[in-house]
């Protein structure tokens, strides 16, 4: 087992040279950064899933648009005809 593998097992993020407090602090900071990056990764995955869900919902809505346009067009025609008939009665 080489030194890099040993550091990975022991959780070290930096190569120890002096084994002093600065190296300990750097290692702790890098561990925190790694945790934050892990959290960001999970958030990104969750956002991706939510976006996929919303995209499917938008697709379902868009499938209904042509039918709604047809219905609206027919209703506008009927209303226009009705208004025209009402005007002739006045």
N, C-alpha and C positions, 0 to 999 in steps of 0.2 A: 504494500500500500504506500503510495507516494504522499508527499506533504499536502498536496491539494485535496486529495481524498480524505485525509485525516482532518483537515480543516472543515470540510463539508460535513463530516460526521459530528465533529465537536461543535458545529454551529458557528465557527469563526468566519467572518466575512473578509477579513484582511489578513495579510501575511504578517505574522508577528516577528518583529525584529528586536525590540527592546523590552517587550513585556511590561510597559509602563502604563500609567493611568490614561495617557492620551490614546494609546492603542485600544484600551478597554472602552473609552468613551466613543472612539470612532466606530468600534465594532457594535456597541449598543445603538448608536445613531443609525448605522446601516441596517441593523435588525429592525428598528422602528420604521425606516424607509421601506424596507421589504414588506412589513406588515401593512403599511399604507398602500403600497402598490397592489398588494393582494386584495385589499378592500376595494380599491378602484377597479380592479379586474372584475370582481363580483358585481359591482355596481354597473359596469359596462355590459356585462352579460345580462343582467336584469333589464337594463334599458333596451338592449337589443331584442329581448323577448317581448317587452311591452310594445316596442315599435312594430314588431312582426304582427302582434295581435291587432294593433290599431290599423295597420295596412290591410289586414284581412277584412276588418270592419269597413274601411273606406271602399274596398273592392265590392263588398256586398251592397253598400249604398249606391255606388256608381252603376251597378247592374240594374238598379231600380229607376235610375234617372230617365232612360228612354220611355219607359211605361208611364211614368209620372208626367213627362212632357206631352205624351199623346193624350192622356186624360185631361190635362190642363188645356191643351189646344181645343179639344172637343167641348169642354165646359165654357171656354171663352166664346166659342161659336154659338153655343146655345144661349148664353147670357146676352150676347150681341143681338141675336135674333129676337129674344124676348124683349129687350129694350126697344128694338125697332117696332115690334108689335104694340108695345105700350104707348109709344109716341103716336102711332097712327090712331089709337083710340082716344087720345086727348084732343 
